[in-house]
Amino acid sequence: MPKQTETAKPEQAADERFKYADIAKNVKAIRQALGKSVMEMSRLTHISRTYITDFERGNKIPTTKYLRYLYDEHRVNVNYV
């Protein structure tokens, strides 16, 4: 007999969506403090605009490449993120 797959409960889906909310707020605040648009950050880091937007919304976590750019170019303490 095939296994039945469980569907995520609405509250679980909401938890997943906002699990990176604090990181998202910090990353967006840093970008804004640097006076950069999402498009500029995309060009400078070679990370797609949509991916940056996703982690600024809390849907994904920032890549190591992005964090390294913040540190190398702007001396941002990545522990803050």
C-alpha positions, -999 to +999 in steps of 0.1 A: +000+000+000+015+034-009+024+058+018+000+087+023+017+121+023+008+146+049+000+180+039+013+209+059-011+225+083-017+262+077+001+272+109+031+252+099+033+269+065+031+303+082+060+292+105+081+282+076+075+314+057+085+336+086+112+315+101+139+338+086+120+371+094+146+385+118+174+378+093+153+393+065+147+426+084+184+429+092+196+422+057+171+447+042+181+473+068+218+469+060+212+473+023+191+504+029+217+519+052+243+514+025+220+533+002+218+505-023+188+493-043+181+456-048+192+460-084+225+475-074+231+447-049+223+422-075+248+437-099+275+440-073+271+405-058+262+386-090+231+373-072+197+375-089+174+403-079+146+378-072+169+358-049+178+389-029+142+399-027+133+364-014+158+366+014+147+401+023+112+388+026+123+359+048+116+332+022+153+322+019+185+327+039+212+350+025+240+332+006+275+331+019+285+350-012+262+379-003+273+380+034+310+379+022+303+409+000+288+428+029+319+421+050+346+425+024+332+457+008+315+474+037+329+458+068+295+448+080+296+425+110+278+394+096+271+383+131+245+411+132+226+394+103 
